[in-house]
Amino acid sequence: MKKDIVTLLGGFLTALLFFFGTIGISFEWFTVESINAFVLVVSAFAALIINGYAIWKNTYTSHQGKVQKRELKKKGLMK
């Protein structure tokens, strides 16, 4: 789903670029390359947020994560 939303964002920005070109508005920085770079940054940021949430949830909120953390501390494998 994340990839679909990012793809839709890229498609919307590309359509906006062509629309602006049709009505005679242009920006030097608003190109296909800048759209692709922006979509890549958004995708990476979404992955960072999702993975960070998963790590936080598994480490600090789930019962299994708490049990695992306790056992690792007992064995001296975690501070």
N, C-alpha and C positions, 0 to 999 in steps of 0.2 A: 504494500500500500504506500509506503514511504516513497518508493521509486516512482510510482504512478503520479503522486502529487508533485514531485520534483519535475517529472516529464511534462505535466500539465503547465507548471509554472514556466518552464522553458518555451513551450509552445505559445503560451500567452504573450511572453515578452517578444518572441519572434514575430508574432502577428502584429503586436504594437509597433515594432520596428518598421514593418512593411506599411502599416497604416500611416505612420508619420511620414515615410518616404512618399507615399501617394499624395498626401496633402501638402507636401513641400517643406516639412519640418525635418531638420536633421541635426543630430548632435554628433560631434566627432568621437565621443567616448561610447556612444550607444551603437555598437556593431554586433555582428553575429558572434565574433570572438569574445566580446565582453559579456554577452548573454550566456555563452557556454561556460565561461569562467565563473559567472555568478551562480549558475545552476550547480556547478561542481562544488562551490563553497557551501551552498545551501544543503546539498546532499551530504557533504562531510559533516556539517554542523548537526544535521538531524541524526546521523549515525552516532556522533559523539554524545548527544543528549540521550538517545535511546540506550546506548551501551552504558553510559554513566548511571542511568536510572536502574538498569538491570543489575549492575554491580552493587549499587547502594541497597537495593531491595534484597538481594541474595545475601549480602554481608550483614546488614544491620536489622532487617525487619523479619525475615523468615525464621521460623523455628529451627529448620534444618541448618541454616547459616549460623545461628547462634550456637547450636550444638557443635557444629564443625569448628567454629572459632575456639570454643572452650577446649575441645580435644587437642587442637593444634597448640594451644597455650600450654596444656599439660605436658605435651611431648617436647616442648621447647622449640617448636618449629615456627612460632609466631611471637612477636613481642607483645 
